Amino acid sequence: MRKALVTLALAALMTTFNAHAEGDKDAGRVLSDTCVGCHGVAGYANAYPTYKVPKIAGQHAAYVVTSLEAYRDGERQHPTMVGQAGGLSDAEIRDIAAFLASEEREEARAYARARAVGNPVRGGEVAEDRGCQACHGADGNSPEGLMPPSPVLAGQYADYLYQSLRQYKDGTRDNAVMTGQVQNLSDRDMRDLAAFYASQEGKLKVMDQYRR
């Protein structure tokens, strides 16, 4: 019963949408040249705190748009990303998002699967109990067309997912749905959730440095 109520409550907050006009992926390819220095290196890590820079190739365009807008507008904080997004126009953000969503490539075998930081089996149980599938799908391959946009989690680096959950819990990142979802999660729960989603097959990839 609890799981059903959580799922219904989350679903009530999500609506289908087409709020962002489609961007120009060819223009986005040029604009994203500065992104590959971090997002185009498999396993490249942020420092202090240390966690892998997320895979963004193949991510839903709408989620990329909302993320870049949040960095540009000061709603989400990261020194590098705030600097990168600060001068982008709405059209440029849409172009970058369109390119990233369209990018497909084969990853180096060593990084084809994200490294786990917890128990993926238990993480799947936590995800089901918390009703995460309402926004992120049963395996982290979230559907497109939700409002607010929900990111693909399947195959993302586990330590990045864990860091994101911690940020929602401590208030560093703000999202009405996620802030509520993480409040009763233990550190073990967050590590196991991260391990579960990282272990799933998905379309997220490291950006291609060479096919540009």
C-alpha positions as CSV (number, residue, x, y, z in Angstrom):
1,M,0.0,0.0,0.0
2,R,2.8,2.4,0.9
3,K,4.5,1.8,-2.4
4,A,1.3,2.4,-4.3
5,L,0.6,5.7,-2.5
6,V,4.2,6.9,-3.1
7,T,3.9,6.1,-6.8
8,L,0.6,7.9,-7.1
9,A,1.8,10.9,-5.3
10,L,4.9,11.2,-7.5
11,A,2.9,10.6,-10.6
12,A,0.6,13.5,-9.7
13,L,3.5,15.8,-9.7
14,M,4.6,14.8,-13.2
15,T,2.8,15.8,-16.4
16,T,3.7,15.4,-20.0
17,F,5.0,18.5,-21.7
18,N,6.8,19.9,-24.7
19,A,7.9,23.2,-23.2
20,H,11.2,23.5,-25.0
21,A,11.5,24.1,-28.7
22,E,13.8,21.6,-30.4
23,G,17.4,22.8,-30.7
24,D,19.8,22.6,-33.6
25,K,22.1,19.7,-33.0
26,D,24.7,20.8,-35.5
27,A,25.1,24.1,-33.8
28,G,25.1,22.3,-30.5
29,R,28.0,20.1,-31.7
30,V,30.2,23.2,-32.0
31,L,29.0,24.8,-28.8
32,S,29.7,21.6,-26.8
33,D,33.4,21.6,-27.8
34,T,34.3,22.9,-24.3
35,C,32.3,20.1,-22.6
36,V,34.5,17.3,-23.8
37,G,37.4,18.3,-21.6
38,C,35.6,16.8,-18.6
39,H,32.6,14.9,-20.0
40,G,34.6,13.3,-22.8
41,V,37.1,11.5,-20.6
42,A,36.0,8.2,-19.3
43,G,36.2,8.1,-15.5
44,Y,37.3,11.8,-15.2
45,A,36.7,12.9,-11.6
46,N,35.7,16.1,-9.9
47,A,37.8,17.0,-6.9
48,Y,36.7,18.0,-3.4
49,P,34.5,16.1,-3.1
50,T,35.7,13.4,-5.4
51,Y,33.2,11.8,-7.7
52,K,33.1,11.0,-11.4
53,V,31.9,13.7,-13.8
54,P,28.5,12.4,-15.2
55,K,27.9,10.8,-18.5
56,I,25.8,13.3,-20.5
57,A,25.8,11.9,-24.1
58,G,22.4,10.3,-24.6
59,Q,20.7,12.2,-21.8
60,H,17.1,13.5,-22.4
61,A,17.3,16.9,-24.0
62,A,14.7,18.5,-21.7
63,Y,16.7,17.5,-18.7
64,V,19.9,18.9,-20.1
65,V,18.1,22.2,-20.8
66,T,16.8,22.4,-17.2
67,S,20.2,21.6,-15.8
68,L,22.1,24.2,-17.9
69,E,19.4,26.8,-17.1
70,A,19.8,26.1,-13.4
71,Y,23.5,26.5,-13.5
72,R,23.2,29.7,-15.6
73,D,20.6,31.2,-13.3
74,G,22.3,30.4,-10.1
75,E,19.8,27.8,-9.0
76,R,22.4,25.0,-9.0
77,Q,26.0,25.4,-7.9
78,H,29.2,24.0,-9.3
79,P,32.1,26.4,-10.1
80,T,33.0,24.9,-13.5
81,M,29.4,24.5,-14.6
82,V,28.3,27.9,-13.5
83,G,31.2,29.4,-15.5
84,Q,30.4,27.3,-18.6
85,A,26.6,28.0,-18.6
86,G,26.8,31.6,-17.4
87,G,27.0,33.1,-20.9
88,L,24.7,30.8,-22.8
89,S,21.5,32.0,-24.3
90,D,18.2,30.0,-24.3
91,A,18.8,29.0,-27.9
92,E,22.4,27.9,-27.3
93,I,21.2,25.8,-24.4
94,R,18.6,24.1,-26.5
95,D,21.2,23.5,-29.2
96,I,23.6,21.8,-26.8
97,A,20.9,19.7,-25.4
98,A,19.7,18.6,-28.8
99,F,23.3,17.5,-29.7
100,L,23.9,15.6,-26.5
101,A,20.6,13.8,-26.7
102,S,21.5,12.7,-30.3
103,E,25.1,11.6,-29.6
104,E,25.7,7.8,-29.7
105,R,29.0,6.0,-29.4
106,E,30.6,2.9,-28.1
107,E,32.4,3.3,-24.8
108,A,35.8,1.8,-23.8
109,R,35.2,-1.6,-22.4
110,A,36.6,-0.6,-19.0
111,Y,33.9,1.9,-18.5
112,A,31.0,0.2,-20.2
113,R,29.4,-0.4,-16.8
114,A,29.6,2.2,-13.9
115,R,31.4,1.1,-10.8
116,A,29.2,0.3,-7.9
117,V,29.5,1.8,-4.4
118,G,26.8,-0.3,-2.7
119,N,24.6,-3.3,-3.1
120,P,22.6,-3.1,-6.3
121,V,20.1,-5.9,-5.3
122,R,19.2,-4.1,-2.2
123,G,19.2,-0.8,-4.1
124,G,16.5,-2.2,-6.4
125,E,14.4,-3.0,-3.4
126,V,14.8,0.5,-2.0
127,A,13.9,2.0,-5.4
128,E,10.7,-0.1,-5.6
129,D,9.7,0.7,-2.0
130,R,10.3,4.4,-2.5
131,G,8.3,4.5,-5.7
132,C,11.3,5.8,-7.8
133,Q,9.8,4.1,-10.9
134,A,7.1,6.7,-11.1
135,C,9.7,9.2,-12.5
136,H,12.7,7.1,-13.4
137,G,11.2,4.0,-14.7
138,A,11.7,0.5,-13.3
139,D,15.4,0.4,-14.4
140,G,16.4,4.0,-14.4
141,N,15.6,4.6,-18.1
142,S,13.1,7.4,-17.4
143,P,10.5,8.2,-20.1
144,E,10.7,11.4,-22.0
145,G,8.0,14.1,-21.8
146,L,7.7,14.4,-18.0
147,M,7.4,17.7,-16.2
148,P,9.7,18.4,-14.5
149,P,12.1,16.5,-16.8
150,S,13.4,13.3,-15.2
151,P,17.0,12.2,-16.1
152,V,18.1,8.8,-17.3
153,L,19.9,7.2,-14.4
154,A,20.7,3.7,-15.9
155,G,24.4,3.2,-16.4
156,Q,25.4,6.5,-14.8
157,Y,28.5,6.5,-12.6
158,A,27.5,5.3,-9.2
159,D,29.6,7.7,-7.2
160,Y,28.0,10.6,-9.1
161,L,24.5,9.3,-8.3
162,Y,25.4,8.9,-4.7
163,Q,26.8,12.4,-4.5
164,S,23.6,13.8,-6.1
165,L,21.4,12.0,-3.5
166,R,23.6,13.5,-0.7
167,Q,23.2,17.0,-2.2
168,Y,19.5,16.7,-2.3
169,K,19.5,15.5,1.3
170,D,21.7,18.3,2.6
171,G,20.0,21.0,0.5
172,T,22.9,21.7,-1.8
173,R,20.6,20.8,-4.7
174,D,16.9,21.8,-4.7
175,N,14.1,19.8,-6.2
176,A,10.8,19.5,-4.6
177,V,10.3,15.8,-5.5
178,M,13.8,14.6,-4.8
179,T,14.2,16.6,-1.5
180,G,11.2,14.8,-0.2
181,Q,12.3,11.5,-1.4
182,V,15.7,11.4,0.2
183,Q,14.9,12.7,3.6
184,N,14.4,9.3,5.2
185,L,17.1,7.6,3.3
186,S,20.2,6.3,5.2
187,D,23.7,6.6,3.8
188,R,23.5,2.9,3.0
189,D,20.2,3.4,1.2
190,M,21.7,6.0,-1.0
191,R,24.8,4.0,-1.8
192,D,22.7,1.0,-2.7
193,L,20.3,3.0,-4.9
194,A,23.3,4.4,-6.7
195,A,24.7,0.9,-7.2
196,F,21.4,-0.3,-8.6
197,Y,20.9,2.4,-11.2
198,A,24.6,2.3,-12.2
199,S,24.3,-1.5,-12.8
200,Q,21.4,-1.1,-15.3
201,E,21.7,-1.0,-19.1
202,G,21.1,2.4,-20.5
203,K,21.9,4.8,-23.3
204,L,24.2,7.2,-21.3
205,K,27.7,7.5,-22.7
206,V,30.8,9.5,-22.2
207,M,31.0,12.3,-24.9
208,D,33.0,11.4,-28.0
209,Q,36.1,13.5,-28.2
210,Y,37.0,12.5,-31.7
211,R,33.8,12.4,-33.8
212,R,33.2,16.1,-33.9
